Amino acid sequence: MSSIVYFNGQWLPASEVAIPFNDRGFLFADAVFETARLHRGRFFRLVQHLRRLHASARVLRIKPPPIPELVHIVEETARRAALEEASLRIILTAGAGGRGFSRVGASPPSLLVTIGPMAPDWLEKAARGWRIATASFRRPPEVCIPARLKATGRIYALLAFLEAEEKGADDALMLSSDGFVAEGTTWNVFWRTGDTLFTPALDVGILEGVTRAIILELAAREGLDTREVRATRVELDSADEIFATMTSRGVVPFSHLDDRPLALSAGSLAARLQRAYWAFVADELAHGE
């Protein structure tokens, strides 16, 4: 994490930030968050991420600052951090106080913005791939937690990750409550079988990732048949390759899914899409959002 963070109107050393013990984000996970990527000193699709933060805030009935104000806060935080390659995190809580779940008497919403450097070898680590374990914990159905809500209370994802970690895996793949391939703990998933690229359909109950949408576009440019589907876990056993997509690292191939090894190569679709993705990011940043 950067030594300087933004909290409720001030830029402070991280060690001086004091979050009230009765903040609703701490007590009830009554908070939403968003992440964004700083690449070569500039943010990629920052406004798109902030719009998604606003959408999550509407679901939880939290009033966020206007997007132009958020852009200023984020850019000033990055300027003070003086980083070129970094990951940003914004947390908006419903404030402190209230009585139980009621927000009556609570303070105005709290805003925390942090930014931390990417590891120097982040691209090489992505290329090495991840060992992934299928989680026994499933993503809650839409009637319990709306898929479009990016809230801090992601206990199901935390449990899935801890279970995978105990198995010696890097992360976990989650299924939907009715058994379809859904998403990772913080990422979307794709798999290639032959010349067709698959990814879970949004109606499975997944968060629509910013990187996911770009990868679908880039794959279509490569001439691949792309399909958004409702697939069972067993269908991944015949996939030629599987990979995750996320804002921070772009494309990360699976080296293993459960006990099955997957071949990695510089000529794989995942590697090609990774190169195409970061070229796309660099071009868009060079010409403005």
C-alpha positions in Angstrom: 0.0 0.0 0.0 1.2 3.5 -0.7 2.3 5.5 2.4 -0.3 8.2 1.5 -4.0 7.5 1.4 -7.1 9.6 1.1 -9.7 9.4 3.9 -12.7 11.7 4.2 -11.3 14.9 2.7 -7.7 14.5 3.7 -4.5 12.9 2.3 -2.7 11.3 5.2 0.1 8.9 5.9 -1.5 5.4 6.0 -0.3 5.0 9.7 -2.4 8.1 10.7 -5.8 6.9 9.3 -8.2 6.1 12.0 -11.5 4.4 11.0 -14.1 4.7 13.7 -14.9 1.4 15.5 -18.6 1.9 14.7 -18.1 2.5 11.0 -20.8 0.5 9.2 -18.4 -1.0 6.7 -16.5 -2.5 9.7 -19.5 -3.6 11.6 -21.9 -4.9 8.8 -19.8 -4.8 5.6 -22.2 -1.9 4.7 -19.8 -0.8 2.0 -19.0 -1.0 -1.6 -15.6 -1.0 -3.4 -14.0 -0.8 -6.7 -10.4 -1.3 -8.0 -8.7 0.3 -11.0 -5.3 0.0 -12.7 -2.6 2.6 -13.1 -0.5 1.6 -16.1 2.5 3.7 -17.2 1.4 6.5 -14.9 -2.2 6.7 -16.2 -5.5 5.1 -15.2 -7.2 2.7 -17.6 -11.0 3.2 -17.9 -11.2 4.9 -14.5 -14.6 6.5 -15.2 -16.0 3.1 -16.2 -14.9 1.7 -12.8 -16.3 4.7 -11.0 -19.7 4.3 -12.8 -19.7 0.7 -11.5 -19.0 2.0 -8.0 -22.0 4.3 -8.3 -24.1 1.4 -9.5 -23.1 -0.7 -6.5 -23.7 2.3 -4.2 -27.3 2.6 -5.6 -28.0 -1.0 -4.7 -26.8 -0.4 -1.1 -28.5 3.0 -1.0 -25.3 4.8 -0.2 -24.8 8.3 -1.7 -21.3 8.5 -3.4 -19.5 11.7 -4.3 -20.0 12.8 -7.9 -17.8 11.0 -10.5 -15.8 14.2 -11.3 -15.0 14.6 -7.6 -13.9 11.0 -7.4 -11.7 11.4 -10.5 -10.0 14.3 -8.8 -9.4 12.4 -5.6 -8.1 9.3 -7.3 -5.7 11.3 -9.6 -4.4 13.4 -6.7 -3.8 10.2 -4.7 -1.9 8.7 -7.6 0.1 11.9 -8.0 1.1 12.0 -4.4 2.1 8.3 -4.6 4.3 8.9 -7.6 3.8 5.4 -9.0 3.8 4.1 -12.6 2.4 0.6 -12.2 -0.1 0.4 -9.4 -3.4 -1.0 -8.2 -6.1 1.4 -6.8 -8.8 0.5 -4.3 -11.8 2.7 -3.4 -14.0 1.8 -0.4 -17.2 3.7 0.2 -19.0 2.9 3.5 -22.4 4.0 4.8 -20.7 6.0 7.6 -20.5 5.5 11.3 -23.2 5.0 13.8 -26.9 4.2 13.5 -28.8 1.6 15.5 -28.3 -1.9 14.3 -29.0 -2.2 10.7 -30.8 1.2 10.7 -28.7 4.1 9.4 -30.8 6.6 11.3 -28.3 8.9 13.1 -25.3 7.6 11.2 -22.6 10.0 9.9 -22.3 10.8 6.2 -20.6 8.1 4.0 -16.9 7.5 4.5 -14.5 7.3 1.5 -11.1 5.6 1.6 -8.8 5.5 -1.4 -5.5 3.6 -1.3 -3.0 2.9 -4.1 -0.2 0.4 -4.0 2.6 -0.6 -6.4 2.4 -3.7 -8.6 5.3 -6.1 -8.1 8.1 -5.4 -10.7 7.6 -8.9 -12.1 3.8 -8.8 -12.3 3.7 -9.6 -16.0 6.1 -12.6 -15.7 4.1 -13.9 -12.7 0.9 -13.8 -14.7 2.6 -15.7 -17.6 3.6 -18.5 -15.1 -0.1 -19.2 -14.5 -2.1 -20.2 -11.5 -3.0 -23.5 -9.8 -6.8 -23.3 -9.4 -9.1 -25.4 -7.1 -12.8 -25.7 -7.7 -14.4 -24.4 -4.5 -17.1 -26.2 -2.5 -18.5 -22.8 -1.6 -20.7 -21.4 -4.2 -21.7 -17.9 -5.4 -25.0 -16.8 -3.8 -28.0 -16.6 -6.1 -29.2 -13.3 -7.5 -32.2 -13.3 -5.0 -29.7 -13.3 -2.1 -26.9 -11.0 -3.4 -27.3 -9.1 -6.8 -24.4 -10.0 -9.1 -24.0 -6.3 -10.0 -23.3 -5.4 -6.3 -19.6 -5.2 -5.6 -19.7 -5.0 -1.8 -17.0 -5.7 0.8 -19.0 -8.5 2.4 -17.8 -11.3 0.1 -17.5 -14.0 2.7 -18.4 -16.7 0.1 -15.3 -15.7 -1.9 -13.1 -15.5 1.1 -14.1 -19.0 2.2 -13.5 -20.3 -1.3 -10.0 -18.7 -1.4 -9.1 -20.1 2.1 -10.2 -23.5 1.0 -8.1 -23.3 -2.1 -5.1 -22.0 -0.2 -5.3 -25.1 2.2 -5.1 -27.3 -0.9 -1.9 -25.5 -2.1 -3.7 -23.7 -4.9 -3.3 -20.0 -5.9 -7.0 -19.3 -6.0 -10.5 -20.8 -6.3 -13.0 -21.2 -9.1 -16.6 -20.9 -7.9 -19.8 -22.4 -9.2 -23.2 -20.7 -9.1 -25.7 -21.9 -6.5 -27.3 -24.2 -9.2 -24.0 -25.7 -10.3 -22.8 -23.7 -13.3 -19.3 -22.4 -13.8 -19.4 -18.8 -12.5 -16.3 -16.9 -11.6 -13.2 -16.7 -9.5 -12.9 -14.9 -6.1 -11.9 -11.6 -7.8 -11.9 -12.5 -11.5 -13.8 -13.7 -14.5 -13.0 -17.0 -16.2 -12.7 -18.1 -19.9 -11.8 -21.4 -21.5 -11.0 -22.5 -25.1 -12.0 -25.7 -26.6 -10.8 -26.0 -30.2 -11.5 -22.7 -32.0 -14.3 -21.6 -29.6 -13.8 -19.4 -26.6 -16.3 -19.8 -23.8 -17.1 -17.7 -20.7 -20.0 -17.8 -18.3 -23.1 -15.8 -19.3 -24.0 -12.9 -17.2 -27.3 -14.6 -16.3 -25.4 -17.3 -14.4 -25.0 -14.5 -11.8 -21.6 -13.0 -12.2 -20.1 -9.5 -12.0 -19.6 -8.1 -15.5 -15.9 -7.4 -15.5 -14.4 -4.5 -17.4 -11.5 -6.7 -18.6 -14.0 -9.5 -19.5 -15.7 -7.3 -22.0 -12.4 -6.2 -23.6 -11.2 -9.9 -23.9 -14.5 -10.8 -25.7 -13.8 -8.0 -28.2 -10.2 -8.9 -28.7 -11.0 -12.6 -29.2 -13.6 -11.7 -31.9 -10.9 -9.7 -33.6 -8.7 -12.9 -33.6 -11.5 -14.6 -35.5 -12.6 -16.8 -32.6 -16.1 -18.0 -32.1 -17.0 -16.6 -28.7 -19.9 -17.9 -26.6 -21.4 -16.8 -23.3 -22.8 -20.0 -21.8 -24.2 -21.9 -18.8 -21.7 -24.7 -18.4 -21.2 -27.3 -15.8 -17.8 -27.9 -14.2 -17.2 -31.2 -16.1 -17.2 -29.3 -19.4 -13.9 -27.6 -18.3 -12.2 -31.0 -18.2 -12.1 -31.1 -22.0 -10.9 -27.5 -22.4 -7.6 -26.9 -24.2 -6.8 -24.0 -22.0 -8.4 -21.9 -19.2 -7.6 -18.5 -18.0 -8.7 -15.7 -15.6 -9.2 -12.1 -16.5 -8.9 -9.1 -14.1 -8.1 -5.4 -14.0 -4.8 -5.8 -12.2 -3.0 -8.4 -14.3 -5.1 -8.7 -17.5 -5.0 -12.4 -18.5 -3.7 -15.2 -16.2 -3.7 -18.7 -17.6 -4.4 -21.8 -15.4 -1.4 -24.1 -15.0 -3.7 -26.6 -13.2 -7.4 -27.0 -12.5 -7.8 -29.2 -9.5 -5.6 -32.2 -10.4 -5.4 -31.6 -14.1 -2.3 -29.9 -15.5 -2.8 -27.5 -18.5 -0.1 -26.8 -21.0 1.3 -23.2 -21.1 3.1 -21.7 -24.0 4.0 -18.4 -25.6 1.8 -19.3 -28.5 -1.3 -20.1 -26.5 -4.5 -18.0 -26.9 -4.1 -16.7 -23.3 -0.6 -15.4 -24.1 -1.8 -13.9 -27.4 -4.7 -12.2 -25.7 -2.5 -11.0 -22.9 -0.2 -9.2 -25.4 -3.2 -7.9 -27.3 -4.8 -6.7 -24.1 -1.9 -4.6 -22.8 -1.3 -3.2 -26.3 -5.0 -2.2 -26.3 -4.6 -0.6 -22.9 -1.4 1.3 -24.0 -3.1 2.5 -27.2 -6.2 3.8 -25.4 -4.2 5.5 -22.8 -2.0 7.2 -25.4 -5.1 8.5 -27.2 -7.2 9.2 -24.1 -10.3 7.4 -22.8 
